[in-house]
Each structure stands twice: as structure tokens, then as C-alpha cells.
Amino acid sequence: MTECQTLAEPLDVMIRLLSPEGKQNPYPLYEELRAHGGLVRLGETHLLAVGHEQCARALRHPALLQTDAAMQDLRMPGWREHSSWVWLTKNMLFSNEPDHERMRRFFSSAFSAHSVAAFAPMVERLADEAVRHLERLAADGGSVDLVEEFTYRFPIAVLGELLSIPEKDLPGLHPVIAAITTSMDPVSDLGRLEPADAAMDRLAEYVTELVALRRAEPGPDLTSAFIRARDESGDLTEEDLVANLMAVIVAGSEAPQDLLGNAVRIAVEHPEYAERIRRDPEFVSRFLEEVLRFDPPVHALNRVAGEDLEFFGEKITRGSAVTLLIAAGNRDPERFSDPGRFDPDREGNKQLTFSAGAHYCLGAALARLSAETVLPRLLRRFPKLAVVGRPGFRDQIVQRGHDRLPATLG
């Protein structure tokens, strides 16, 4: 049998990848796609980037654009009837120039490495509170869902304090945020966006009310600072402000939640690394960087060709979709030695999880600080922590993470 006969067709692999079973463990399917090369044509107007070099270059290519409103008109007829995508295209994550640069410039200083360093005492306090919360639950002796009680609870507490979201409101935001992230997965029937639409409408109403409250009663929080800057400069419209605060809440809680969930699970699976996390502060950042490469919270990013172009020898026409499977790029054997092995001591870990170029993740520094702060505290306080059974993942592929993570704390 020839090599061509043994390779699965890319479309067949994608169908399996998008099935509930495929989303539970997509990595073998990424390798089936990689067998066709670093850039795989899925049809006349859709390509998949699975190689590290292809993904990295696509993230910086000026003609490969974010799926803003104009690009969505080319790719997804009928999207304007769905408020999930209407709101998404109003924020900086799904914008192109000049709107992207204008909005990112407005928010970027608040999440710079320098600004985030000043948040460290607050993050440490909330990390201690998160561990104490688990201590209270551990007194009952049963299993605990770490997603609900820790990996969501801690990042949203950090965001809540930064943005002045009342503590009582934080648990209720979890199902709203979770529903919104489903809108970013591929859908063949736009009717499947209805739960995300309802959640986005609810979040928009909530953030609009939060802005009104903080404008009337400003404080030392970032929401108040953003309102003052907007009102004084006019750089953003009120709708821009609301849309981007919504994006901060969703992206700033869901991805850190999934990073932390994967980090806890992998540490439990590798007791030798858990012990190094407990005693060696310098090791923690290397461990988390490898989690970001090996099992990232974001698996795919979408781009659309804004013009006809040639990319790695492939002719791409305007309006064609290029899906960047960055989780596959993170395991490219041409870039990483033994990529299927979890190795926190590997050199040159240039993972793609936080994107690159103009759309490099605005919250990367805060996500790293938060995880580096809370993970050692958790493992030192609960050295016998154990995951119960085989943890499952949500039925999602773009934003991938645990739906539940039952554990005994010991």
C-alpha cells in the first residue's frame, strides 16, 4: 500500500476532530493532519496551518486578518443576526487596523508587565484565600470539583478585584462566560449560537450596568480608570468600552482557568514535578511554559485572507479561511525534540499559545503571574492532592479545558 493510500483525507480527519470524541483527545488527529504537511488544504477556500513555522508566520502576516465584521461578511452569511458575534466583532480581539491598534493602545498599559508586577500583592492575597477556601471544603473529606472551586474561582477573583466586580456576582458569571466561548467553535448551523447569544446579551447588560455604577461612584479599580480615560480622551466610544470590558472578562477568566486546570492535572500526573514546584520557585515558570506548549488552553485561531496571496507555496484567494491549529504547532517535531513528551526542562520553548505579533495576548503577563503564584501554594498545602477518575474536557476545540476536575485533597 502506498503512502497516499494510507493517509486519511484531511476533511475526514477534521470531521473526527470536531466530534465530541475528537475534542477529548485531538492530538492524534493533529498528527494525521501533519502527515499532509505543515499547511493543509481543506477545500478551495479553507486551509489549516499545523506546522509551527506556518502558524508563527501566519500570526504575523499583514494580509491574514482577524475575523472582524467585514471578514465575517465574506465567511459567515447571517452572522449579524447573532449577538454573540455582533459583540465579538466590536472588541479588539476580533478587529483589524485601524480599530485594533486604537483599542489595544487604550487598554495595553493596564496589562503591561510593569503594571502587572504591581498587582502581585493582590494576587498573592487572593491565592491564599483560594487555598483557604479549599481547606474549608477539605474538612468534609469528600471530593471537590477543582474547576468550580479553584481554577475558575481564583482567576475570576483576580479580575473581579481589578475591575471592581462585586464578589457576590462572580459565581453567576461562570455559566455566562462558558456559554460565550462556545460561539468561537466552528458551527454549520448558526442556530447553535443561540445559547451564546443569550449569554452575550446578559453579559452586555451586566457590563453596561457596571460601567454606569463605576461612572457614578468611581474607585481605584481599572474599570473606573478606563471610564475616566474614555470620557477625557474620546479615543473609545461607549460601545467600544463595554465590548472590550466584556472581552477582558471572558478571555481573562476562561483561558487562565484552563491553564490552571491543565497545570494541576499534569502536576498530579508527574509527582516529581509537583515536588519541584513545591520547593523551587524558578522551576514553576518553566513548568507552566511547558503546560502552555504541551496542553494549551487555546487550540485554534482563525484568520481570513484580506487579499489574494501566496503562503508557503499555496495560492490563497481573498476571503479564504486559514485556521491556525496552534496546539498542533506546539507539538511540531520540526520545532521541538520529542514533542509528545512533557518536559519542563526543554530549551527554547517557543510555544504559540499566547499568539504573536499585533494580537499577542494582552493578558499573558497576568495569566503567568496568577498561575505562578497560586500553583505552588496549592501543591504545598495539599501534597496528597489526587484527581479522581479520568477528567473530561468540554465539547469545544478552540477554547479547550476541563468541564469538571474532581479531586480529593488529602
ROVO-466090 format. One line per 4 residues: number of its first residue (from 0); their letters; for each residue x, y, z of C-alpha. Coordinates in pm, 1 decimal. Layout:
REM residues N
NUM) a) X Y Z ~ ...;
REM end
This chain:
REM residues 410
0) mtec) 0.0 0.0 0.0 ~ 139.8 344.1 -91.7 ~ 178.0 634.9 145.2 ~ -103.4 821.5 -30.7;
4) qtla) -338.1 533.1 26.7 ~ -258.6 516.4 396.9 ~ -314.1 887.5 468.8 ~ -659.4 985.2 588.6;
8) epld) -821.5 1264.1 389.4 ~ -793.7 1598.8 573.4 ~ -1169.5 1656.4 559.8 ~ -1231.9 1316.4 720.0;
12) vmir) -981.2 1396.9 992.2 ~ -1148.3 1732.9 1057.2 ~ -1488.0 1568.0 1088.8 ~ -1343.6 1338.0 1354.2;
16) llsp) -1162.4 1627.0 1520.4 ~ -1486.2 1821.5 1558.3 ~ -1674.0 1524.4 1704.2 ~ -1720.2 1502.4 2082.9;
20) egkq) -1472.8 1212.7 2088.6 ~ -1214.3 1403.8 1887.0 ~ -1229.7 1703.7 2118.0 ~ -1149.1 1484.3 2417.1;
24) npyp) -809.5 1397.5 2267.9 ~ -732.0 1589.6 1949.3 ~ -356.7 1528.9 1947.3 ~ -350.6 1205.0 1743.2;
28) lyee) -573.3 1375.8 1486.5 ~ -334.0 1668.8 1463.1 ~ -63.6 1420.3 1369.6 ~ -286.1 1272.3 1096.9;
32) lrah) -321.3 1622.3 954.8 ~ 52.3 1688.2 990.6 ~ 121.1 1386.5 769.4 ~ -5.7 1604.5 482.1;
36) gglv) 245.0 1882.7 562.6 ~ 264.2 2199.2 768.6 ~ -10.1 2366.1 564.1 ~ -307.0 2150.7 468.0;
40) rlge) -574.5 2243.6 215.5 ~ -922.1 2155.2 336.1 ~ -1101.7 2290.4 31.3 ~ -1075.1 2567.1 -223.8;
44) thll) -1126.0 2838.8 37.9 ~ -1001.3 2683.3 361.9 ~ -651.8 2591.1 478.6 ~ -519.4 2450.0 805.0;
48) avgh) -182.4 2554.8 945.1 ~ -47.9 2272.5 1160.5 ~ 327.5 2338.6 1149.7 ~ 497.5 2566.1 1399.8;
52) eqca) 660.3 2780.9 1130.9 ~ 335.9 2809.9 933.3 ~ 138.0 2913.3 1242.2 ~ 404.7 3155.6 1363.5;
56) ralr) 431.5 3328.3 1026.5 ~ 53.5 3342.5 981.8 ~ 16.0 3516.3 1319.3 ~ 236.3 3798.9 1187.2;
60) hpal) 125.5 3809.2 822.2 ~ -29.4 4150.8 745.6 ~ -272.7 4008.0 489.2 ~ -410.4 3735.7 717.0;
64) lqtd) -671.8 3925.2 910.9 ~ -882.6 3871.1 1217.1 ~ -1247.1 3778.4 1160.3 ~ -1383.1 4130.2 1200.3;
68) aamq) -1721.6 4238.5 1068.4 ~ -1601.5 4282.4 710.6 ~ -1433.2 3941.3 707.6 ~ -1736.2 3776.2 866.8;
72) dlrm) -1949.3 3913.4 585.6 ~ -1730.9 3713.6 347.4 ~ -1720.1 3395.1 556.4 ~ -2042.8 3365.7 757.8;
76) pgwr) -2360.8 3499.7 593.6 ~ -2628.9 3559.7 854.6 ~ -2388.2 3625.1 1141.4 ~ -2531.6 3972.4 1205.0;
80) ehss) -2848.5 3806.9 1338.4 ~ -2647.9 3664.4 1630.2 ~ -2547.3 3893.5 1913.3 ~ -2259.6 3668.4 2019.7;
84) wvwl) -2068.3 3750.7 1702.0 ~ -2202.9 4105.3 1678.3 ~ -2041.0 4179.7 2014.7 ~ -1724.5 3981.1 1938.7;
88) tknm) -1654.9 4192.3 1629.7 ~ -1675.6 4508.0 1842.0 ~ -1374.8 4418.8 2060.1 ~ -1002.3 4439.6 1992.3;
92) lfsn) -958.6 4059.6 1971.1 ~ -1169.0 4042.8 1654.6 ~ -1065.3 4374.1 1498.6 ~ -814.7 4483.2 1236.1;
96) epdh) -640.4 4815.0 1177.9 ~ -701.5 5091.9 1248.6 ~ -959.2 4989.6 1511.2 ~ -741.5 4719.6 1665.3;
100) ermr) -443.7 4946.1 1730.2 ~ -669.5 5221.5 1867.5 ~ -841.1 4991.1 2116.0 ~ -532.7 4794.3 2213.4;
104) rffs) -336.0 5112.6 2280.6 ~ -613.1 5228.9 2513.1 ~ -606.9 4911.3 2726.4 ~ -248.2 4791.0 2692.0;
108) safs) -77.8 4992.2 2966.9 ~ -308.8 4844.5 3231.0 ~ -185.2 4492.4 3148.6 ~ 181.3 4562.3 3070.9;
112) ahsv) 447.3 4364.0 3255.2 ~ 522.7 4670.9 3468.2 ~ 158.9 4723.0 3564.7 ~ 102.4 4353.0 3633.8;
116) aafa) 405.9 4342.2 3866.3 ~ 225.3 4594.7 4085.9 ~ -68.6 4353.2 4113.3 ~ 149.2 4087.5 4281.1;
120) pmve) 46.7 4158.9 4644.6 ~ -320.9 4142.6 4549.9 ~ -269.7 3820.0 4353.6 ~ -83.1 3665.5 4646.6;
124) rlad) -362.3 3757.4 4887.0 ~ -628.0 3609.3 4660.8 ~ -416.8 3296.3 4606.0 ~ -401.2 3247.9 4982.2;
128) eavr) -777.8 3295.9 5001.8 ~ -831.0 3040.3 4722.8 ~ -630.1 2779.2 4912.8 ~ -812.3 2857.2 5238.4;
132) hler) -1141.5 2805.7 5055.1 ~ -1027.1 2456.3 4957.6 ~ -919.0 2391.7 5316.9 ~ -1273.8 2454.3 5430.1;
136) laad) -1408.9 2218.3 5165.8 ~ -1147.8 1955.2 5252.9 ~ -1284.2 1937.4 5604.1 ~ -1581.6 1741.2 5468.4;
140) ggsv) -1349.4 1468.9 5340.1 ~ -1520.1 1422.1 5003.9 ~ -1410.0 1506.2 4651.4 ~ -1405.7 1863.0 4524.8;
144) dlve) -1462.8 1991.8 4171.6 ~ -1148.0 2197.5 4121.2 ~ -1295.0 2376.7 3818.3 ~ -1580.5 2532.9 4012.5;
148) efty) -1398.1 2571.1 4342.8 ~ -1046.9 2666.2 4231.7 ~ -947.5 2700.3 3865.7 ~ -1240.6 2932.7 3783.9;
152) rfpi) -1279.2 3083.0 4128.6 ~ -924.1 3216.4 4154.7 ~ -880.9 3389.2 3813.3 ~ -1226.1 3547.2 3829.0;
156) avlg) -1148.6 3672.5 4180.0 ~ -837.9 3845.1 4042.3 ~ -1038.2 4000.8 3759.2 ~ -1319.8 4089.8 3996.1;
160) ells) -1085.9 4289.9 4217.6 ~ -914.7 4458.4 3923.6 ~ -1242.9 4557.1 3757.9 ~ -1444.8 4613.5 4076.7;
164) ipek) -1696.1 4338.1 4005.4 ~ -1888.0 4260.7 4327.7 ~ -1778.2 3928.8 4479.0 ~ -2136.8 3808.8 4501.7;
168) dlpg) -2168.9 3831.1 4121.8 ~ -1864.0 3620.8 4035.9 ~ -2015.4 3268.1 4062.2 ~ -2307.2 3366.0 3837.5;
172) lhpv) -2071.9 3481.3 3563.5 ~ -1925.8 3131.9 3518.4 ~ -2205.9 2978.5 3305.3 ~ -2233.2 3303.6 3110.9;
176) iaai) -1864.4 3304.9 3022.5 ~ -1867.1 2933.5 2941.6 ~ -2159.1 2974.7 2700.7 ~ -1994.7 3269.0 2524.1;
180) ttsm) -1677.0 3072.3 2449.4 ~ -1880.8 2814.2 2254.2 ~ -1952.2 3079.7 1988.6 ~ -1589.1 3062.2 1877.0;
184) dpvs) -1609.7 2694.3 1778.7 ~ -1695.4 2602.6 1417.6 ~ -2069.5 2569.8 1356.6 ~ -2253.9 2457.3 1046.2;
188) dlgr) -2591.9 2569.8 1181.5 ~ -2595.8 2927.3 1313.7 ~ -2895.0 2832.1 1526.5 ~ -2645.4 2662.0 1756.7;
192) lepa) -2524.4 3009.9 1853.3 ~ -2846.0 3084.5 2043.5 ~ -2711.3 2988.8 2390.6 ~ -2403.8 3203.6 2328.3;
196) daam) -2626.5 3487.0 2201.8 ~ -2832.7 3481.8 2520.8 ~ -2519.4 3472.1 2736.0 ~ -2359.2 3759.2 2543.8;
200) drla) -2673.7 3969.9 2581.2 ~ -2671.0 3902.4 2953.7 ~ -2303.9 3996.1 2988.2 ~ -2352.3 4312.7 2781.0;
204) eyvt) -2633.6 4421.3 3011.3 ~ -2424.4 4342.5 3317.3 ~ -2115.9 4531.8 3197.8 ~ -2325.2 4830.4 3087.4;
208) elva) -2467.4 4849.8 3438.9 ~ -2118.9 4809.1 3589.9 ~ -1989.3 5099.1 3381.7 ~ -2282.1 5316.8 3486.2;
212) lrra) -2220.0 5232.0 3852.1 ~ -1846.6 5299.3 3838.1 ~ -1900.7 5623.6 3647.5 ~ -2134.9 5740.1 3923.8;
216) epgp) -1915.4 5603.0 4203.5 ~ -1556.5 5579.5 4074.6 ~ -1288.8 5396.7 4268.2 ~ -924.6 5288.2 4234.5;
220) dlts) -1017.0 4997.1 4004.2 ~ -937.5 4956.1 3634.7 ~ -1299.0 4994.8 3524.9 ~ -1309.4 5343.5 3680.5;
224) afir) -973.2 5427.9 3523.0 ~ -1091.2 5313.4 3179.2 ~ -1409.1 5519.9 3213.8 ~ -1213.5 5832.7 3309.3;
228) arde) -972.1 5784.2 3020.0 ~ -1256.0 5727.7 2773.9 ~ -1453.2 6029.3 2892.1 ~ -1146.2 6255.5 2883.7;
232) sgdl) -987.1 6139.2 2557.5 ~ -1275.5 6027.5 2339.7 ~ -1048.8 5756.8 2194.7 ~ -1319.6 5495.4 2250.6;
236) teed) -1694.0 5503.9 2208.8 ~ -1909.4 5384.7 2496.9 ~ -1981.5 5070.8 2294.7 ~ -1606.7 5013.2 2246.6;
240) lvan) -1559.5 5036.6 2622.2 ~ -1836.1 4789.4 2703.3 ~ -1733.4 4542.9 2430.3 ~ -1370.1 4536.6 2539.5;
244) lmav) -1451.0 4504.0 2908.5 ~ -1664.4 4204.9 2810.5 ~ -1367.2 4060.1 2622.0 ~ -1139.5 4113.8 2923.6;
248) ivag) -1385.4 3929.7 3148.3 ~ -1427.9 3634.0 2911.6 ~ -1067.5 3594.4 2792.4 ~ -923.1 3688.8 3130.6;
252) seap) -1108.9 3414.3 3314.5 ~ -1159.1 3122.0 3075.4 ~ -803.8 3082.2 2942.1 ~ -640.5 3119.0 3287.9;
256) qdll) -896.7 2871.0 3423.7 ~ -799.6 2614.8 3160.6 ~ -426.7 2680.1 3201.6 ~ -456.1 2625.4 3575.4;
260) gnav) -671.7 2313.0 3535.7 ~ -424.1 2155.9 3294.9 ~ -132.1 2255.4 3517.8 ~ -286.9 2091.3 3825.7;
264) riav) -370.7 1772.8 3636.1 ~ -24.9 1742.7 3481.8 ~ 146.9 1813.4 3814.9 ~ -55.2 1534.9 3977.5;
268) ehpe) 36.8 1302.1 3690.0 ~ 406.6 1382.2 3744.7 ~ 477.2 1374.0 4121.0 ~ 844.7 1451.1 4062.1;
272) yaer) 749.0 1782.4 3901.1 ~ 492.1 1858.1 4171.1 ~ 769.9 1823.7 4428.9 ~ 996.7 2059.3 4233.2;
276) irrd) 711.8 2312.6 4214.2 ~ 679.2 2299.9 4594.0 ~ 1046.5 2371.4 4662.3 ~ 1190.8 2554.4 4359.6;
280) pefv) 1028.7 2889.2 4265.1 ~ 1240.6 2917.8 3950.0 ~ 1109.1 2584.9 3821.2 ~ 744.9 2695.9 3834.8;
284) srfl) 765.5 2926.5 3534.1 ~ 936.4 2657.4 3323.8 ~ 671.2 2405.5 3423.3 ~ 388.6 2640.3 3325.0;
288) eevl) 557.3 2731.2 2996.6 ~ 564.8 2361.8 2910.8 ~ 196.4 2327.4 3006.8 ~ 123.5 2610.2 2762.5;
292) rfdp) 305.7 2417.2 2491.0 ~ 201.6 2062.4 2572.6 ~ -168.5 2108.9 2655.5 ~ -268.5 2470.5 2592.3;
296) pvha) -599.6 2635.4 2682.7 ~ -637.3 2765.8 2325.8 ~ -604.0 2519.7 2038.8 ~ -704.7 2718.9 1732.0;
300) lnrv) -709.4 3073.1 1600.0 ~ -880.9 3184.8 1281.6 ~ -759.9 3421.8 1015.1 ~ -911.5 3534.1 684.0;
304) aged) -716.1 3638.6 374.5 ~ -775.0 4008.7 317.9 ~ -629.9 3982.6 -33.2 ~ -506.2 3722.0 -279.0;
308) leff) -166.4 3595.5 -166.0 ~ 80.1 3310.3 -178.2 ~ 166.1 3144.6 152.9 ~ 418.3 2858.3 177.6;
312) geki) 361.4 2786.4 -189.9 ~ -18.6 2780.1 -163.0 ~ -227.4 3034.6 -351.7 ~ -488.7 3178.1 -115.8;
316) trgs) -774.0 3386.9 -250.7 ~ -930.4 3683.2 -70.7 ~ -1191.9 3568.5 178.7 ~ -1036.8 3225.0 229.4;
320) avtl) -1015.3 3098.6 586.0 ~ -684.2 2994.1 740.0 ~ -729.5 2804.3 1066.4 ~ -416.9 2804.7 1279.1;
324) liaa) -406.9 2486.1 1485.3 ~ -156.2 2629.0 1729.1 ~ -184.2 2328.0 1960.5 ~ -56.1 2119.4 1668.5;
328) gnrd) 217.3 2375.8 1602.3 ~ 319.4 2342.7 1966.8 ~ 391.6 1974.0 1902.7 ~ 567.1 2009.5 1568.0;
332) perf) 865.8 1767.8 1563.3 ~ 1046.0 2004.5 1325.8 ~ 1049.8 2264.9 1602.9 ~ 1053.6 2058.6 1925.2;
336) sdpg) 1251.5 1748.6 2014.8 ~ 1024.1 1463.4 2126.8 ~ 722.3 1698.5 2125.3 ~ 477.3 1443.9 2268.7;
340) rfdp) 675.7 1424.6 2593.2 ~ 607.8 1669.5 2875.9 ~ 947.6 1816.5 2959.7 ~ 966.1 2139.2 3163.7;
344) dreg) 1343.7 2143.6 3122.4 ~ 1339.9 2164.7 2743.4 ~ 1537.0 2450.4 2592.3 ~ 1397.0 2707.4 2350.6;
348) nkql) 1030.7 2660.7 2435.7 ~ 879.0 2896.3 2178.4 ~ 515.7 2796.1 2227.4 ~ 244.4 2971.8 2028.1;
352) tfsa) -34.5 2970.6 2285.5 ~ -33.0 3342.1 2360.4 ~ -31.3 3421.1 1985.5 ~ 223.5 3660.1 1834.1;
356) gahy) 253.6 3985.9 1650.4 ~ -5.1 4260.0 1686.6 ~ -252.2 4024.7 1853.3 ~ -15.9 3886.2 2116.7;
360) clga) -226.2 3810.5 2424.8 ~ -278.6 4126.6 2626.9 ~ -331.8 3925.4 2945.4 ~ -27.3 3697.4 2914.6;
364) alar) 168.9 3860.0 3196.4 ~ -127.5 3847.3 3433.8 ~ -205.8 3484.8 3344.0 ~ 154.4 3382.9 3411.4;
368) lsae) 175.0 3576.0 3739.0 ~ -152.2 3429.8 3864.7 ~ -63.8 3068.7 3784.5 ~ 293.5 3101.8 3915.5;
372) tvlp) 157.0 3242.5 4240.2 ~ -124.6 3000.8 4317.7 ~ 5.1 2664.6 4190.4 ~ 289.2 2624.3 4445.0;
376) rllr) 56.2 2728.5 4724.8 ~ -195.9 2464.5 4623.5 ~ 58.2 2183.6 4598.3 ~ 236.5 2273.9 4920.6;
380) rfpk) -86.9 2286.8 5117.9 ~ -227.9 1965.2 4965.9 ~ 68.2 1732.9 4897.6 ~ -169.1 1435.5 4867.1;
384) lavv) -399.4 1602.2 4613.8 ~ -528.1 1342.4 4366.5 ~ -751.2 1370.2 4060.9 ~ -1048.4 1133.9 4079.6;
388) grpg) -1107.7 916.1 3773.8 ~ -1033.4 1032.4 3421.0 ~ -1110.0 1404.0 3386.8 ~ -1307.7 1504.8 3080.0;
392) frdq) -1289.9 1810.7 2860.2 ~ -1564.3 2043.2 2742.8 ~ -1713.0 1976.4 2399.7 ~ -1501.3 2254.5 2248.1;
396) ivqr) -1185.9 2273.8 2040.8 ~ -1096.7 2643.7 2011.2 ~ -1103.1 2713.2 2385.1 ~ -1029.0 2370.9 2533.7;
400) ghdr) -1032.3 2283.8 2901.9 ~ -1183.2 2065.1 3168.6 ~ -1555.9 2081.8 3230.5 ~ -1502.5 1920.5 3571.1;
404) lpat) -1189.5 1822.9 3760.2 ~ -1292.3 1612.4 4062.7 ~ -1015.5 1571.0 4317.8 ~ -951.4 1457.6 4671.0;
408) lg) -738.4 1697.9 4869.7 ~ -595.7 1458.2 5127.1;
REM end
